[in-house]
Amino acid sequence: MSSQVSKVLYIGNNVQLVKALLPINAASGAANLTHCHCVNGLEEMLQEQDFDYFICEVPISGVLKERIKQLYPVLECIYLSSQEEDNATSACFTDAKAKDCISDEIKSTLNCISIPIYYKSNDGFIIACNSYFSNIFGYSPDVLVGKELSTLLPDGTAAQLIKSDTADVKSNQPLMLECNIEECCGEKREFLLREEVDVGCNMRVGMLFDISEMNAVKATIEKERLMLRATADLSEDLIFFKDLDSRFIGCNKQFEKFVGCSEAEIIGKADDELFEINQARMCQAQDAQVMSNNETYANNEYLTYNNGEKHFIFMQKVPLRDKHGEVQGLFAIGRDITEQSIIEKQLRLANVVFENSRDGILVTDNTGVVITANDACFSVSGYSKEELIDVNITSFADGFDSCTLFDDIEVGIKKEGKWQGNVRFYTKMGYLGYFWLEVNEVKHGSDNMNNRVFVFTDLTQNKDYEAKIQYLSKHDSLTGLNNRIALFTHLEKAIARANHKQTAIGVLHIEIKGIKAVNERYGHNKGDVIFRGIAKRLKELASDKDIIARISDDQFALVIEELENEQVVALIARQITQQFSGTVTMEGIAVNLTTSIGISICPDDGSDVDSILSNAENAMYRSKNDKSSAYHFYTNELTINSTNQLALENELKVALNENQFDVYYQPQFDLNKRQIVAVECVLRWHHPEHGTLLPERFLMLAEQSGLMVELSMKMFTKAVEQAVKWHHAGINFGRIAFNISKAELSQLSLIASIQKIFLDTGAKANWFEFEIDEALFSNDLYTVQENLLNLSRLGISFTVDGFGAERSVLYCIDKLNIDKFKISKHFIQGVPGYLAGEAMLKSVFVLANSLGIDVVGDTIDNDPREQLINDHQFIADKNQPTKEAMSASEATFYLRCHKRK
């Protein structure tokens, strides 16, 4: 190819190959390529543009080649196809007579016909065609002349065409074939090929008709017809169509059942050919009225089915009109209302019978919908007639047993035709009524219809008596408290729960003396008032999950489940003593009361009901004799210890005012990195008499006396001030970890208080992390959850303390800034065995690593399991010194000596 080539015309299908070759052969720049698929309009293109090169890959006639050579002598041409087909090809036709029939005038006229048309010889070769035909295949008419037509068509169509070519040419029957042809542009279209034999000229004439759109419309119409037919067949109504002669032209499946034969047998017939004469005349009269008057017919009528059954039908007929509004027939739909009609008749009779019954009676249909009811039923239910009718009876059943109730009724109905038993139904006011119910099924002879009749006998008053008896059997009639029977039953279950959960139970045996004097002075009625007042105050002192029982005239028992420690029960005992000691005024009566309380703890003081109650009673008798304490534990040592602890409560307020509390610091180690990552705050009370007290001695008292929040905020302020000092001194302490409890998280002012501390001291939130017990993440108190979210938004990190007891923390990781899981030494030392310990510790680290959370823990003393821990590097190096909590100055020195890596 010349290096001066700039414009190339290419006709063929390998355009990518030509595009790749042109830059290789062109010396300067890229050649301008014009691409076509066929030679149609070739001369016009050559005339309009000055091409340097013409490359043709499709067959082209010799005549056209010669003409191009004469008109464009400078144009360099390459013909890649070895086939040259021109008009001379017609010389190979075996039938010269057919060729001679196509004159030049006919050929020139063909292109004026917009329908694709061709002429071919009897042996299948194309003699002539117009451009509308050749364009379908992407050729010019000259190229197709001499080709065998069957080679252009799909295989199936070609086979039928060849078979037709070999048939008797004297047949005048035209050939009609449908085929799919992919045009040169790649679009597939549907064509109808119609071919006739010209016997005189011994050739065949064919035309192609594009039927793509017509077939698409036909498919759409057929789809809609099938959808409409399916809809009609699904209907339970009688549906049919008639023409102007009142003959059937279509119907649905239900109408076929009505007539007793198929649609094919019904179409074309009139009513008198399918029904008895009177019914046929009635139908024909209706049809005439509809089509003559161009109006709709609607009425109830009796029709006899082919099996002889009479049905009450609501019939509607409407005229069918064309687009000009002319009536062309009618459409009819008949709805069977036989069952409804029969039920209405029966109910009119039934109303006379049951209207005056003292029992509530109602009737339902097969589905349970109430059809009618008597006045007694309206009265006992509280519903009006309008509210009760047409409502399903199941909506009135008690939700706890409605499913089994109606299942049992169905079983009884099917087995015996009736059912009876006790039931519960809600009245309109929401009260639960108890009834004796009898249900009977009523069948209506040959009509194969049935109803359910419900008869209710009101037992609510009797149930109220039973409920009162049940209540009195478990409660004290005077005070409403539980009695001894209920106490024994509850305590047995509480012990079982405590054994399962491994928790403790506290039992208080309480004796309140002084009421006898009220009885003697004011009478027993006033004494009863005092007893009820005592019961009321005891209920106020106990929580909702605790149980209080009156076990004798002036003795009571209080059971506390899931006891955290003995101090909880000691505080309650002290509160009871304060309420019922000295002169107490109740209901306007001044009473001098004395209280003696004995306490036993399960399982320490007994593991069964008798021993726990007996030991609490023995402790109560010791309390009566020993007035040194307002209460006594069954174990005397517990009494002494508890008394000392409670004495600290009054000293807490003094300690807060005199600033006796201080913050100590303990290093917190990353168990993977084996380095100090934080210092943890621990509280110490510098008691003027008892020395330094650990948190176990006073935190419970502080929380229950309402001082915990104030104490916590003061200590947090100290920790923040110390963090600022360390920061200014350049000491890298990581973070300061501060333990925050439910009491602080329940405060609405928590976030504001913390922000004020940061503002006053200049500290930053990311210097701190709060240790939060895992159980708090499942707390459903709104304030707790909001404070957790707001602390996280503030920038404070969280350490999950006690990790492993709850799963709820896992659901909060995405929402909260949880930074660490803390494993305490108690968890590590409590691992049951080497293999189990290894698995438990590994699981914590795998979980933490996958969540991007660090695992920290306290240093531990030498332990038999130290080898297990060191093997897996789950804690600081064994040479790392164990460090107890330190004062601020000691912690400062320690941090300077153990700098973070």
Backbone hydrogen bonds, N-H to C=O, Kabsch-Sander energy under -0.5 kcal/mol:
donor,donor_aa,acceptor,acceptor_aa,energy
5,V,2,S,-1.3
8,V,32,N,-3.0
9,L,53,Y,-2.6
10,Y,8,V,-0.5
10,Y,34,T,-3.3
11,I,55,I,-2.4
12,G,10,Y,-0.5
12,G,36,C,-2.1
15,V,13,N,-0.7
18,V,14,N,-1.6
19,K,15,V,-2.4
20,A,16,Q,-1.6
21,L,17,L,-1.8
22,L,18,V,-2.2
24,I,20,A,-0.5
25,N,21,L,-1.7
26,A,22,L,-2.0
27,A,3,S,-0.8
28,S,3,S,-0.7
32,N,6,S,-3.7
33,L,31,A,-0.7
34,T,8,V,-3.2
36,C,10,Y,-2.4
42,L,39,V,-1.9
45,M,41,G,-1.9
46,L,42,L,-2.4
47,Q,43,E,-1.9
48,E,44,E,-2.1
49,Q,45,M,-1.9
51,F,49,Q,-1.1
52,D,7,K,-2.5
53,Y,7,K,-1.5
54,F,76,E,-2.6
55,I,9,L,-3.0
56,C,78,I,-2.9
57,E,11,I,-3.4
60,I,83,Q,-0.8
65,K,61,S,-2.0
66,E,62,G,-2.4
67,R,63,V,-2.1
68,I,64,L,-2.2
69,K,65,K,-2.0
70,Q,66,E,-2.0
71,L,67,R,-2.4
72,Y,68,I,-2.5
75,L,72,Y,-0.7
76,E,52,D,-1.6
77,C,75,L,-0.5
78,I,54,F,-2.6
80,L,56,C,-3.4
80,L,78,I,-0.7
81,S,56,C,-0.6
86,D,84,E,-0.5
89,T,86,D,-2.3
90,S,87,N,-1.3
91,A,88,A,-2.4
92,C,89,T,-2.6
93,F,90,S,-1.4
96,A,94,T,-0.7
99,K,95,D,-1.1
100,D,96,A,-2.2
101,C,97,K,-1.0
102,I,99,K,-1.3
103,S,101,C,-1.1
107,K,103,S,-2.2
108,S,104,D,-2.6
109,T,105,E,-1.6
110,L,106,I,-1.5
111,N,107,K,-0.7
112,C,109,T,-1.8
113,I,110,L,-1.8
114,S,112,C,-0.6
118,Y,206,G,-2.4
119,Y,128,A,-3.2
120,K,204,R,-2.5
121,S,125,F,-2.8
122,N,202,N,-0.7
124,G,121,S,-2.1
126,I,147,K,-3.1
127,I,119,Y,-3.2
128,A,119,Y,-1.4
130,N,117,I,-1.8
133,F,130,N,-0.7
134,S,130,N,-2.1
135,N,131,S,-2.8
136,I,133,F,-0.7
137,F,133,F,-0.6
137,F,134,S,-0.9
138,G,134,S,-0.6
139,Y,134,S,-2.1
143,V,140,S,-0.7
144,L,140,S,-1.4
145,V,141,P,-1.5
146,G,126,I,-2.8
147,K,144,L,-2.5
149,L,124,G,-2.4
149,L,147,K,-0.5
151,T,148,E,-1.5
152,L,149,L,-2.0
153,L,149,L,-0.6
153,L,150,S,-0.6
158,A,154,P,-3.1
159,A,155,D,-2.3
160,Q,156,G,-1.6
161,L,157,T,-2.2
162,I,158,A,-2.6
163,K,159,A,-2.1
164,S,160,Q,-2.0
165,D,161,L,-2.2
166,T,162,I,-1.5
167,A,164,S,-1.0
171,S,168,D,-1.5
175,L,195,E,-3.6
177,L,193,L,-2.4
179,C,191,F,-2.4
181,I,179,C,-0.5
181,I,189,R,-2.5
183,E,181,I,-0.8
183,E,187,E,-2.7
184,C,136,I,-1.1
186,G,183,E,-2.3
189,R,181,I,-2.3
191,F,179,C,-2.9
192,L,209,F,-2.5
193,L,177,L,-3.9
193,L,191,F,-0.6
194,R,192,L,-0.6
194,R,207,M,-2.6
195,E,175,L,-2.6
195,E,193,L,-0.5
196,E,205,V,-2.9
198,D,196,E,-0.5
198,D,203,M,-3.3
199,V,197,V,-1.0
202,N,198,D,-0.9
203,M,198,D,-1.7
204,R,120,K,-2.9
205,V,196,E,-2.6
206,G,118,Y,-2.4
207,M,194,R,-2.4
208,L,116,P,-2.2
209,F,192,L,-2.2
211,I,190,E,-2.1
211,I,209,F,-0.7
212,S,190,E,-0.7
215,N,211,I,-2.7
216,A,212,S,-2.2
217,V,213,E,-2.5
218,K,214,M,-2.4
219,A,215,N,-2.5
220,T,216,A,-2.2
221,I,217,V,-2.7
222,E,218,K,-2.6
223,K,219,A,-2.3
224,E,220,T,-2.4
225,R,221,I,-2.4
226,L,222,E,-2.4
227,M,223,K,-2.3
228,L,224,E,-2.6
229,R,225,R,-2.5
230,A,226,L,-2.6
231,T,227,M,-2.3
232,A,228,L,-2.4
233,D,229,R,-2.4
234,L,230,A,-1.6
235,S,231,T,-0.9
238,L,334,G,-3.0
239,I,237,D,-0.6
240,F,332,A,-1.9
241,F,250,G,-2.7
242,K,330,L,-2.2
243,D,247,R,-2.3
244,L,328,Q,-0.5
246,S,243,D,-1.9
248,F,269,K,-2.5
249,I,241,F,-2.3
250,G,241,F,-0.9
252,N,239,I,-1.9
256,E,252,N,-1.6
257,K,253,K,-1.9
258,F,254,Q,-1.9
259,V,255,F,-2.5
260,G,256,E,-3.2
261,C,256,E,-1.0
266,I,262,S,-1.3
267,I,263,E,-2.7
268,G,248,F,-3.3
269,K,266,I,-2.0
273,E,270,A,-1.4
274,L,271,D,-1.8
275,F,271,D,-2.8
280,A,276,E,-2.3
281,R,277,I,-2.6
282,M,278,N,-2.0
283,C,279,Q,-2.0
284,Q,280,A,-2.4
285,A,281,R,-2.2
286,Q,282,M,-1.8
287,D,283,C,-2.3
288,A,284,Q,-2.3
289,Q,285,A,-1.9
290,V,286,Q,-2.2
291,M,287,D,-2.7
292,S,288,A,-2.5
293,N,289,Q,-1.6
294,N,290,V,-0.8
295,E,290,V,-1.2
297,Y,317,K,-2.9
299,N,315,M,-2.1
301,E,313,I,-2.7
303,L,311,H,-2.5
305,Y,303,L,-0.6
305,Y,309,E,-3.2
306,N,258,F,-1.5
308,G,305,Y,-2.1
311,H,303,L,-2.8
313,I,301,E,-3.4
313,I,311,H,-0.7
314,F,335,R,-3.2
315,M,299,N,-2.8
315,M,313,I,-0.8
316,Q,333,I,-2.1
317,K,297,Y,-2.7
318,V,331,F,-3.0
320,L,329,G,-2.8
321,R,319,P,-0.5
322,D,326,E,-2.2
325,G,322,D,-2.0
328,Q,320,L,-3.7
329,G,320,L,-0.9
330,L,242,K,-1.9
331,F,318,V,-3.0
332,A,240,F,-2.4
333,I,316,Q,-2.5
334,G,238,L,-2.7
335,R,314,F,-2.6
337,I,312,F,-3.0
337,I,335,R,-0.7
341,S,337,I,-2.1
342,I,338,T,-2.5
343,I,339,E,-2.6
344,E,340,Q,-2.1
345,K,341,S,-1.6
346,Q,342,I,-2.5
347,L,343,I,-2.6
348,R,344,E,-1.6
349,L,345,K,-1.4
350,A,346,Q,-2.5
351,N,347,L,-2.5
352,V,348,R,-0.6
353,V,349,L,-0.9
354,F,350,A,-2.4
355,E,351,N,-1.3
357,S,354,F,-1.5
360,G,456,F,-1.9
362,L,454,F,-2.2
363,V,372,T,-2.8
364,T,452,R,-2.5
365,D,369,V,-1.8
368,G,365,D,-1.4
370,V,391,V,-2.2
371,I,363,V,-3.8
372,T,363,V,-1.3
374,N,361,I,-2.2
375,D,355,E,-0.6
378,F,374,N,-1.6
379,S,375,D,-2.5
380,V,376,A,-2.4
381,S,377,C,-1.9
382,G,378,F,-1.7
388,L,384,S,-1.6
389,I,385,K,-2.2
390,D,370,V,-2.8
391,V,388,L,-1.3
393,I,368,G,-2.5
395,S,392,N,-1.8
396,F,393,I,-1.6
397,A,394,T,-1.2
398,D,424,R,-1.6
401,D,398,D,-1.2
402,S,398,D,-1.2
405,L,401,D,-2.5
406,F,402,S,-2.3
407,D,403,C,-1.8
408,D,404,T,-2.6
409,I,405,L,-2.1
410,E,406,F,-2.1
411,V,407,D,-2.2
412,G,408,D,-2.5
413,I,409,I,-2.7
414,K,410,E,-2.5
415,K,411,V,-2.1
416,E,412,G,-3.1
417,G,412,G,-1.0
417,G,413,I,-1.1
418,K,412,G,-1.1
419,W,439,V,-2.3
421,G,437,L,-1.9
423,V,435,F,-2.3
425,F,433,G,-2.3
426,Y,396,F,-1.9
427,T,431,Y,-3.1
428,K,381,S,-2.8
430,G,427,T,-1.7
433,G,425,F,-3.6
433,G,431,Y,-0.6
435,F,423,V,-2.2
436,W,457,T,-2.6
437,L,421,G,-2.9
437,L,435,F,-0.6
438,E,455,V,-2.1
439,V,419,W,-3.6
440,N,453,V,-2.0
441,E,417,G,-2.0
442,V,451,N,-2.8
443,K,441,E,-0.6
444,H,449,M,-3.1
445,G,443,K,-0.6
447,D,444,H,-1.6
448,N,445,G,-1.5
451,N,442,V,-2.1
452,R,364,T,-1.9
453,V,440,N,-2.8
454,F,362,L,-3.0
454,F,452,R,-0.6
455,V,438,E,-2.5
455,V,453,V,-0.5
456,F,360,G,-3.6
456,F,454,F,-0.5
457,T,436,W,-2.4
458,D,456,F,-0.5
459,L,434,Y,-3.1
460,T,434,Y,-0.6
463,K,459,L,-2.4
464,D,460,T,-2.4
465,Y,461,Q,-1.8
466,E,462,N,-2.3
467,A,463,K,-3.1
468,K,464,D,-2.3
469,I,465,Y,-2.3
470,Q,466,E,-2.8
471,Y,467,A,-2.5
472,L,468,K,-2.9
473,S,469,I,-1.8
474,K,470,Q,-0.6
474,K,471,Y,-1.2
475,H,471,Y,-1.1
476,D,481,L,-3.9
480,G,476,D,-2.2
482,N,548,I,-1.7
483,N,474,K,-1.9
487,L,483,N,-2.4
488,F,484,R,-2.7
489,T,485,I,-2.3
490,H,486,A,-2.8
491,L,487,L,-2.6
492,E,488,F,-2.0
493,K,489,T,-1.7
494,A,490,H,-2.6
495,I,491,L,-2.4
496,A,492,E,-1.8
497,R,493,K,-2.3
498,A,494,A,-2.6
499,N,495,I,-2.4
500,H,496,A,-1.8
501,K,497,R,-2.6
502,Q,498,A,-1.6
503,T,498,A,-1.7
504,A,563,L,-0.7
505,I,602,C,-2.1
506,G,560,I,-2.6
507,V,600,S,-2.5
508,L,558,L,-2.7
509,H,507,V,-0.5
509,H,598,G,-3.1
510,I,508,L,-0.7
510,I,556,F,-3.2
511,E,596,S,-2.7
512,I,554,D,-2.4
513,K,511,E,-0.6
513,K,594,T,-2.7
518,V,514,G,-0.6
519,N,515,I,-2.0
520,E,516,K,-2.1
521,R,517,A,-2.0
522,Y,518,V,-3.4
523,G,518,V,-0.8
523,G,519,N,-1.1
527,G,523,G,-1.7
528,D,524,H,-2.5
529,V,525,N,-1.7
530,I,526,K,-2.0
531,F,527,G,-2.2
532,R,528,D,-2.3
533,G,529,V,-2.1
534,I,530,I,-2.5
535,A,531,F,-2.4
536,K,532,R,-2.2
537,R,533,G,-2.1
538,L,534,I,-2.3
539,K,535,A,-2.0
540,E,536,K,-1.6
541,L,537,R,-1.5
542,A,538,L,-1.4
546,D,543,S,-0.9
547,I,559,V,-1.5
549,A,557,A,-2.6
550,R,482,N,-2.7
551,I,549,A,-0.7
551,I,555,Q,-1.5
552,S,555,Q,-1.5
556,F,510,I,-3.3
557,A,549,A,-2.7
558,L,508,L,-2.1
559,V,547,I,-2.5
560,I,506,G,-3.1
560,I,558,L,-0.5
561,E,559,V,-0.5
563,L,504,A,-2.6
568,V,565,N,-1.2
569,V,565,N,-0.8
570,A,566,E,-1.8
571,L,567,Q,-2.3
572,I,568,V,-1.8
573,A,569,V,-2.2
574,R,570,A,-2.1
575,Q,571,L,-2.3
576,I,572,I,-2.4
577,T,573,A,-2.2
578,Q,574,R,-2.3
579,Q,575,Q,-1.7
580,F,576,I,-1.9
581,S,578,Q,-0.5
582,G,593,L,-2.0
584,V,582,G,-0.6
584,V,591,V,-3.8
586,M,584,V,-0.6
586,M,589,I,-2.5
589,I,586,M,-1.7
591,V,584,V,-2.9
593,L,582,G,-2.8
593,L,591,V,-0.8
594,T,513,K,-2.0
596,S,511,E,-2.3
597,I,630,A,-0.6
598,G,509,H,-2.4
599,I,632,H,-2.4
600,S,507,V,-2.1
602,C,505,I,-3.0
605,D,601,I,-4.3
606,G,603,P,-0.9
612,I,608,D,-2.1
613,L,609,V,-2.4
614,S,610,D,-2.6
615,N,611,S,-2.4
616,A,612,I,-2.0
617,E,613,L,-2.2
618,N,614,S,-2.3
619,A,615,N,-2.2
620,M,616,A,-1.7
621,Y,617,E,-2.0
622,R,618,N,-1.7
623,S,619,A,-1.7
624,K,620,M,-1.6
625,N,621,Y,-1.4
626,D,622,R,-2.6
627,K,625,N,-0.7
629,S,626,D,-0.7
632,H,597,I,-2.0
634,Y,599,I,-2.1
636,N,634,Y,-0.6
638,L,635,T,-0.5
639,T,635,T,-1.3
640,I,636,N,-2.1
641,N,637,E,-2.5
642,S,638,L,-2.7
643,T,639,T,-2.2
644,N,640,I,-2.1
645,Q,641,N,-2.2
646,L,642,S,-2.6
647,A,643,T,-1.4
648,L,644,N,-0.8
648,L,645,Q,-1.1
649,E,646,L,-1.0
650,N,646,L,-0.6
651,E,647,A,-0.6
652,L,648,L,-1.1
652,L,649,E,-0.7
653,K,649,E,-0.7
654,V,650,N,-0.7
655,A,651,E,-2.5
656,L,652,L,-2.3
657,N,653,K,-2.0
658,E,654,V,-2.3
659,N,656,L,-0.7
660,Q,655,A,-2.5
662,D,684,R,-2.5
664,Y,662,D,-0.5
664,Y,682,V,-3.4
665,Y,886,M,-3.9
666,Q,680,E,-2.0
668,Q,678,A,-3.0
669,F,857,G,-1.8
670,D,675,Q,-2.6
671,L,669,F,-0.6
671,L,855,V,-2.6
672,N,855,V,-0.5
674,R,670,D,-2.2
675,Q,670,D,-0.6
677,V,668,Q,-2.6
678,A,668,Q,-1.3
679,V,735,R,-2.4
680,E,666,Q,-3.5
681,C,737,A,-3.4
682,V,664,Y,-2.4
684,R,662,D,-2.2
685,W,693,L,-1.9
686,H,660,Q,-2.6
686,H,684,R,-0.6
687,H,685,W,-1.7
687,H,691,G,-2.4
691,G,687,H,-1.4
693,L,685,W,-2.8
697,R,694,L,-1.9
698,F,695,P,-1.1
699,L,695,P,-2.8
702,A,698,F,-2.5
703,E,699,L,-2.4
704,Q,700,M,-2.3
705,S,701,L,-1.9
706,G,703,E,-0.8
707,L,702,A,-2.3
708,M,702,A,-1.3
711,L,707,L,-2.4
712,S,708,M,-2.8
713,M,709,V,-2.3
714,K,710,E,-1.9
715,M,711,L,-2.2
716,F,712,S,-2.4
717,T,713,M,-2.0
718,K,714,K,-1.7
719,A,715,M,-2.2
720,V,716,F,-2.5
721,E,717,T,-2.3
722,Q,718,K,-2.2
723,A,719,A,-2.1
724,V,720,V,-2.0
725,K,721,E,-1.8
726,W,722,Q,-2.5
727,H,723,A,-2.3
728,H,724,V,-2.3
729,A,725,K,-1.8
730,G,726,W,-0.6
730,G,727,H,-1.0
731,I,726,W,-2.5
732,N,730,G,-0.6
733,F,731,I,-1.1
735,R,677,V,-0.6
735,R,733,F,-1.1
736,I,767,W,-2.5
737,A,679,V,-3.2
737,A,735,R,-0.6
738,F,769,E,-2.6
740,I,771,E,-2.1
745,L,741,S,-2.2
746,S,742,K,-1.5
747,Q,744,E,-1.8
750,L,747,Q,-1.2
753,S,749,S,-2.3
754,I,750,L,-2.3
755,Q,751,I,-2.5
756,K,752,A,-1.9
757,I,753,S,-1.9
758,F,754,I,-2.3
759,L,755,Q,-2.3
760,D,756,K,-2.6
761,T,757,I,-2.0
762,G,758,F,-2.3
763,A,758,F,-0.6
767,W,764,K,-1.6
768,F,765,A,-1.9
769,E,736,I,-2.2
770,F,797,S,-2.7
771,E,738,F,-2.2
771,E,769,E,-0.5
772,I,770,F,-0.6
772,I,799,T,-2.5
774,E,801,D,-2.2
776,L,773,D,-1.8
777,F,774,E,-1.5
778,S,775,A,-1.3
779,N,776,L,-1.3
785,Q,781,L,-1.9
786,E,782,Y,-2.5
787,N,783,T,-2.5
788,L,784,V,-2.1
789,L,785,Q,-2.0
790,N,786,E,-2.6
791,L,787,N,-2.5
792,S,788,L,-1.9
793,R,789,L,-2.3
794,L,790,N,-1.8
795,G,791,L,-0.8
795,G,792,S,-0.9
796,I,791,L,-1.8
797,S,768,F,-1.7
798,F,817,N,-2.1
799,T,770,F,-2.5
800,V,820,K,-2.7
801,D,772,I,-2.3
801,D,799,T,-0.8
802,G,822,K,-0.6
803,F,800,V,-0.6
803,F,822,K,-0.9
804,G,806,E,-0.5
805,A,802,G,-1.5
810,L,807,R,-1.6
811,Y,808,S,-1.2
812,C,809,V,-1.4
813,I,809,V,-0.7
816,L,812,C,-2.7
818,I,816,L,-1.9
819,D,798,F,-2.9
819,D,817,N,-0.6
820,K,798,F,-1.8
821,F,854,D,-2.6
822,K,800,V,-2.2
823,I,821,F,-0.6
823,I,856,V,-3.3
824,S,822,K,-0.6
827,F,824,S,-0.6
828,I,824,S,-1.6
829,Q,825,K,-3.0
830,G,826,H,-1.1
831,V,828,I,-1.3
833,G,831,V,-1.7
837,G,833,G,-2.3
838,E,834,Y,-2.7
839,A,835,L,-2.2
840,M,836,A,-2.5
841,L,837,G,-2.6
842,K,838,E,-2.4
843,S,839,A,-2.3
844,V,840,M,-1.5
845,F,841,L,-1.9
846,V,842,K,-2.8
847,L,843,S,-2.1
848,A,844,V,-2.5
849,N,845,F,-2.8
850,S,846,V,-2.1
851,L,847,L,-1.3
852,G,848,A,-0.7
852,G,849,N,-0.8
853,I,848,A,-2.9
854,D,819,D,-2.0
856,V,821,F,-2.8
857,G,669,F,-1.9
858,D,823,I,-0.6
866,E,863,D,-2.5
869,I,865,R,-1.8
870,N,866,E,-2.8
871,D,867,Q,-2.6
872,H,868,L,-1.1
873,Q,870,N,-0.8
874,F,869,I,-2.2
880,Q,877,D,-2.2
886,M,665,Y,-3.4
891,A,887,S,-2.9
892,T,888,A,-2.0
893,F,889,S,-2.0
894,Y,890,E,-2.6
895,L,891,A,-2.5
896,R,892,T,-1.8
897,C,893,F,-1.7
898,H,894,Y,-1.7
